[in-house]
């Protein structure tokens, strides 16, 4: 199972060997300065945004890899029934959201606290993730 940890000035997600193979991607590394908000989510389906881009996704069983949507790309490593650490990233980051499953709720909270404590600019205005921005409507009435 993927692990999320703070290493120096970076937040690093280290997928397990099988997750690396499934997602065709190694470690995910983002600067802590890009971290905007950190939450713990209990419902896996609330973290799923956009469409499957790379990796493996079997709804209700496992999802590892990237997902694309109108605001960018998310990286997910989750299993239903497990608590999830969700890290929202600023638009300047290569990804918009990191979602990693934890074995227990207490472990998820401990990881979230560690990331919040290490990130220099956390937005604490709301305790939950923000919705995706709605894409602008077309000016052309015909479509």
N, C-alpha and C positions, 0 to 999 in steps of 0.2 A: 504494500500500500504506500502511496506517495506520502512524503513527509515535507512539511513546511517549516523552515527555520530561518532565523536571522544570522547572517554571516557578514560581519563587518558593516559596511554601508549598504548591503544588499539583502533583499528577501529572496530566498532560494526555495524552489520546489524541486525535490529530488524524487522522481518516480521510481517505483520498484522496477526490476528488470523486465517483467512481463508488461508493465505499463509503458516502458520506453519502447518496447517492440510494437505494442498495439498502437501507440500514438505516433510512432516513427519520429520521436523527439526525445532529446535528453533533458537535462536540467533546465528549468525555467528560472531565469534570474532577472530581477527588476530592482532598480534603486529604491531604497526606503523613502527617499524624497518624493517618489511618485505615488506612494500610498496615501489614499484619501480617507478611506473609512474601512473599519474591520468589524464584521459581525459574525455571529454564529447562527446558522440556520438548521432547523430540524427536518424540514421537508425538502427532499432532493429536487422535486419538480419545480420548486420556486426559483431554483438557481439556474435552470436551463433557459437560455435565451438564444434566439436565432436558430440557425440550422447547422447540422453536423458538417464540419469542414474536413477534419483530418483525425484519424484515430479510430476508436471503436465505440459504438454506442448501441447498447441493447437496453431500451427503456425498461425500467423495473429491475434490471440486473446489474449493469455496470455502464459507466460512460467515462472514457479517458481520451483526452485530445482537445482539439480546438473547435470552437463554434463561432460562426460569423453572423453578425447582425449589422443594422444600419449605423451603429455607433462605433463599430470596430470588431475586435476578436477577443473571445474569452478562452481561458484554459481551464478545463475541468478534469478532476480525478475523483470520481464519486461512486459510491455504492448506496443504493436505497437502504434506509433503516439506520444509517449512521449519521451522527452530527457532522455538519460541514462548516469549515472556516471559510468565510467569503471575504476577500480583500478587493475592495474597489480601488482602481488606479486612475490617476489623472490622465486627461487626454494626451499629454505628451509622452506617455508610456507606450510601448509596443502592443500591450494588451490592455483591456479595459477591466477585466475581472479575473481573479484567480479563485478557484473553488477546490478545496481539498478535504476529503473525508478524514475524520478522526475515529479512533476506536471507541472512545467514550465521550460523553458530554463534558466531563471534567477535563479531559485532555484537550478538547476543542477550545474550551474557555481559557486554558493555560496558554495555548498557542496564540489565541487572539490577544490576550493580555500582553504577551511578549512582543508581538508585532506592534500593538498600540504603543507600548512603552519605548520601542526603538525608533518608530517613525517620527520624523521631526514635525510634520504638519498634518495632524489628524483632524478631520472635520467631525466635530462632536455635536453638530446642530440637530441631528436626528439619529436615533439608535437603530435605524434600519437602512437597507440599501435603497438607493434612489432608482426610479424607473428609467428605462431607456428614453432618450429624447424621441419625439415623434418626428418623422421626416416631413419636410415641407410638402404641401400639395402643389401639384403642377399648375402653372398659370394658364396652360392651354385647356380650354373647356372640352376639347375633343379627346383628351387623354394624355 
